[in-house]
Amino acid sequence: MLYGAAWRAAKALGYRRMVTYTQDGESGASLRGAGWRVIASRPPRAGWHTASRPRADHGNNHVPRLLWQAPADHRAGDQQAPCTAPLASPNPPE
């Protein structure tokens, strides 16, 4: 219900696309129930910590993710742009 409400509110504000992620092991049942679809798989991140911006590990690093996109409103003639972003490199340069 919340995903549907968030998407309706975003569309009312003029947004044409909404995305979210699930971690590996999460079912995504509520997203599927709201009509969202998986558009990409993302590899695990090594972490958010960098020398210039130290961050603590909260247990969500090194976990593959799925990228989900909200459904297009075909009744209003909306067309969703396909996701053309490349998959992140599993071994980013240092």
Sine and cosine of phi, psi and omega as CSV:
sin_phi,cos_phi,sin_psi,cos_psi,sin_omega,cos_omega
0.00,0.00,-0.64,0.76,-0.02,-1.00
-0.93,0.38,-0.62,0.78,0.03,-1.00
-0.89,0.46,-0.68,0.73,0.02,-1.00
-0.89,0.45,-0.69,0.72,0.00,-1.00
-0.91,0.41,-0.66,0.75,0.01,-1.00
-0.89,0.45,-0.65,0.76,-0.02,-1.00
-0.93,0.36,-0.65,0.76,0.04,-1.00
-0.89,0.46,-0.66,0.75,0.02,-1.00
-0.90,0.43,-0.68,0.73,0.01,-1.00
-0.90,0.44,-0.67,0.74,0.03,-1.00
-0.89,0.45,-0.62,0.78,0.02,-1.00
-0.89,0.45,-0.45,0.89,0.03,-1.00
-1.00,0.03,-0.01,1.00,0.06,-1.00
0.98,-0.22,0.01,1.00,0.02,-1.00
-0.95,0.32,0.57,-0.82,0.02,-1.00
-0.93,-0.36,-0.14,0.99,-0.05,-1.00
-0.50,-0.87,0.64,-0.77,0.07,-1.00
-0.65,-0.76,0.71,-0.70,-0.01,-1.00
-0.76,-0.65,0.34,-0.94,0.11,-0.99
-0.44,-0.90,0.15,-0.99,-0.02,-1.00
-0.84,-0.54,0.45,-0.89,0.25,-0.97
-0.82,-0.57,0.49,-0.87,0.05,-1.00
-1.00,0.08,0.41,-0.91,0.08,-1.00
-0.82,0.57,0.73,-0.68,-0.02,-1.00
0.98,-0.18,-0.30,0.96,0.08,-1.00
-1.00,0.05,0.65,-0.76,-0.12,-0.99
-0.96,0.27,-0.54,0.84,-0.08,-1.00
0.96,0.28,0.29,0.96,-0.06,-1.00
-0.85,0.52,-0.65,0.76,-0.01,-1.00
-0.93,0.36,-0.57,0.82,0.06,-1.00
-0.92,0.38,-0.72,0.69,0.04,-1.00
-0.87,0.49,-0.65,0.76,0.02,-1.00
-0.89,0.46,-0.50,0.87,0.02,-1.00
-1.00,0.03,0.04,1.00,0.06,-1.00
1.00,-0.01,0.09,1.00,0.01,-1.00
-0.95,0.30,0.36,-0.93,0.02,-1.00
-0.70,-0.71,0.48,-0.87,0.04,-1.00
-0.97,0.25,0.78,-0.63,0.01,-1.00
-0.90,-0.44,-0.22,0.97,0.01,-1.00
-0.26,-0.96,0.38,-0.92,0.11,-0.99
-0.92,-0.38,0.71,-0.70,-0.01,-1.00
-0.92,-0.40,0.68,-0.74,0.01,-1.00
-0.95,0.30,0.24,-0.97,0.02,-1.00
-0.89,0.45,0.56,-0.83,0.12,-0.99
-1.00,0.03,0.54,-0.84,0.07,-1.00
-0.95,0.30,-0.38,0.92,0.00,-1.00
0.62,-0.79,0.18,-0.98,-0.02,-1.00
-0.99,-0.14,-0.12,0.99,-0.06,-1.00
-0.94,0.35,0.75,-0.67,0.16,-0.99
-0.70,-0.72,0.32,-0.95,-0.01,-1.00
-0.87,0.49,-0.60,0.80,-0.04,-1.00
-0.99,0.15,-0.27,0.96,-0.02,-1.00
-0.55,-0.83,0.99,0.13,-0.05,-1.00
-0.90,0.44,0.67,-0.74,0.02,-1.00
-0.70,-0.71,0.57,-0.82,0.07,-1.00
-0.99,0.11,0.53,-0.85,0.07,-1.00
-0.99,0.17,0.80,-0.60,0.00,-1.00
-0.95,-0.32,0.28,0.96,0.07,-1.00
1.00,0.01,0.03,1.00,0.01,-1.00
-0.96,-0.30,0.15,0.99,0.11,-0.99
-0.99,0.17,0.36,-0.93,0.06,-1.00
0.90,0.44,0.49,0.87,0.00,-1.00
-0.86,-0.52,0.84,-0.54,0.08,-1.00
-0.89,0.46,0.45,-0.89,-0.05,-1.00
-0.73,-0.68,0.36,-0.93,0.13,-0.99
-0.91,-0.41,0.68,-0.73,0.03,-1.00
-0.99,-0.13,0.83,-0.56,-0.02,-1.00
-0.93,-0.37,0.51,-0.86,0.04,-1.00
-0.80,-0.60,0.65,-0.76,0.02,-1.00
-0.91,0.42,0.46,-0.89,-0.03,-1.00
-0.95,0.32,0.52,-0.85,0.11,-0.99
-0.97,0.25,0.51,-0.86,0.06,-1.00
-1.00,-0.06,1.00,0.00,-0.08,-1.00
-0.92,0.39,-0.41,0.91,0.02,-1.00
-0.91,0.42,-0.52,0.85,-0.01,-1.00
-1.00,-0.04,0.04,1.00,0.01,-1.00
0.98,0.19,0.23,0.97,0.01,-1.00
-0.92,0.39,0.62,-0.78,0.11,-0.99
-0.86,-0.51,0.81,-0.58,0.04,-1.00
-1.00,0.05,0.70,-0.71,0.09,-1.00
-0.95,0.30,0.70,-0.71,0.04,-1.00
-0.93,0.38,0.47,-0.88,0.04,-1.00
-0.97,0.25,0.89,-0.45,-0.03,-1.00
-0.94,-0.35,0.09,1.00,0.00,-1.00
-0.92,0.38,0.70,-0.71,0.01,-1.00
-0.94,0.34,0.41,-0.91,0.10,-1.00
-0.90,0.43,0.60,-0.80,0.02,-1.00
-0.92,0.39,0.55,-0.84,0.03,-1.00
-0.95,0.32,0.75,-0.66,0.01,-1.00
-0.93,0.37,-0.34,0.94,0.02,-1.00
-0.80,-0.60,0.98,0.18,-0.03,-1.00
-0.90,0.44,0.49,-0.87,0.03,-1.00
-0.90,0.43,0.53,-0.85,-0.01,-1.00
-0.99,-0.14,0.00,0.00,0.00,0.00
